[in-house]
Amino acid sequence: MKRLILLLAVLCIGAQAHAGLVPRAKIGIKAGWNYQINTLKEAKDIDFNSDSGWYAGLQSEFTWGMLGIRPELVYSHNKFGVETATGIDGHIKMNTIDLPVLLQLRFLNFLAVQAGPTFNLMTDIGGSTQGTTWKIDRPTMGYALGVDIRLWKLNVAARYNGAFKKSEVLGITTGANRISTFQLGVGFFF
């Protein structure tokens, strides 16, 4: 009985592969530059100066012809300046682990458009802001939109990461408080 089940499983997988239902899978690495934009419009006494950082991680791809799914695991390091009318100023660093799971549509065999959700977990927030405490105690969910150009096993990507919900910064939560990121990077598929 076990041999019959094994034989049927092998035949089903072979039939799916022949019909194109089994995805082509790739795994690789990626790294690049990101520029963080902080919007806190309703807090008139706080000025956030956007700054750049870096990211690095793993990328994978499962494709069925022109369609694909692009899960990634990325570590990001960002920093930005804070200035207030009450004299608080300094730099804040934010380290996150990001897990985007993007739907991909490939054109011309080298250009892809990507969109989908991204899950973010803050691993470290700190810096020098004269005693101000920073607290983000739960994962956030956002979205990502981007393009990817494939040249052999190399890929060059540009992506915008936005937030669905407001964030809490310096204890202030407003409907306009958003943290978003532009990313440029390169990757290599093995």
ChimeraX attribute file (.defattr): number of C-alpha atoms within 10 A of each C-alpha:
attribute: neighborCount
match mode: 1-to-1
recipient: residues
	/A:1	6
	/A:2	7
	/A:3	8
	/A:4	9
	/A:5	10
	/A:6	11
	/A:7	11
	/A:8	12
	/A:9	12
	/A:10	12
	/A:11	12
	/A:12	12
	/A:13	13
	/A:14	14
	/A:15	13
	/A:16	13
	/A:17	13
	/A:18	10
	/A:19	9
	/A:20	12
	/A:21	14
	/A:22	15
	/A:23	16
	/A:24	13
	/A:25	13
	/A:26	13
	/A:27	15
	/A:28	16
	/A:29	18
	/A:30	22
	/A:31	22
	/A:32	18
	/A:33	18
	/A:34	23
	/A:35	18
	/A:36	21
	/A:37	18
	/A:38	19
	/A:39	18
	/A:40	22
	/A:41	14
	/A:42	13
	/A:43	14
	/A:44	9
	/A:45	11
	/A:46	18
	/A:47	17
	/A:48	17
	/A:49	15
	/A:50	17
	/A:51	15
	/A:52	16
	/A:53	19
	/A:54	18
	/A:55	21
	/A:56	19
	/A:57	18
	/A:58	18
	/A:59	21
	/A:60	18
	/A:61	20
	/A:62	18
	/A:63	19
	/A:64	14
	/A:65	13
	/A:66	12
	/A:67	14
	/A:68	20
	/A:69	20
	/A:70	20
	/A:71	19
	/A:72	20
	/A:73	18
	/A:74	19
	/A:75	19
	/A:76	22
	/A:77	20
	/A:78	21
	/A:79	21
	/A:80	20
	/A:81	17
	/A:82	17
	/A:83	16
	/A:84	14
	/A:85	10
	/A:86	8
	/A:87	11
	/A:88	14
	/A:89	18
	/A:90	14
	/A:91	16
	/A:92	17
	/A:93	15
	/A:94	16
	/A:95	19
	/A:96	19
	/A:97	20
	/A:98	22
	/A:99	20
	/A:100	23
	/A:101	21
	/A:102	22
	/A:103	20
	/A:104	22
	/A:105	19
	/A:106	19
	/A:107	12
	/A:108	7
	/A:109	11
	/A:110	12
	/A:111	16
	/A:112	20
	/A:113	18
	/A:114	21
	/A:115	21
	/A:116	18
	/A:117	18
	/A:118	20
	/A:119	17
	/A:120	19
	/A:121	17
	/A:122	18
	/A:123	15
	/A:124	15
	/A:125	17
	/A:126	15
	/A:127	18
	/A:128	15
	/A:129	17
	/A:130	10
	/A:131	8
	/A:132	13
	/A:133	13
	/A:134	16
	/A:135	14
	/A:136	16
	/A:137	10
	/A:138	9
	/A:139	13
	/A:140	17
	/A:141	17
	/A:142	18
	/A:143	18
	/A:144	20
	/A:145	17
	/A:146	19
	/A:147	17
	/A:148	21
	/A:149	18
	/A:150	18
	/A:151	12
	/A:152	9
	/A:153	10
	/A:154	15
	/A:155	17
	/A:156	18
	/A:157	21
	/A:158	19
	/A:159	19
	/A:160	18
	/A:161	21
	/A:162	19
	/A:163	20
	/A:164	12
	/A:165	15
	/A:166	17
	/A:167	21
	/A:168	17
	/A:169	17
	/A:170	12
	/A:171	12
	/A:172	12
	/A:173	15
	/A:174	16
	/A:175	11
	/A:176	15
	/A:177	19
	/A:178	20
	/A:179	21
	/A:180	16
	/A:181	19
	/A:182	18
	/A:183	20
	/A:184	17
	/A:185	18
	/A:186	18
	/A:187	21
	/A:188	18
	/A:189	17
	/A:190	10
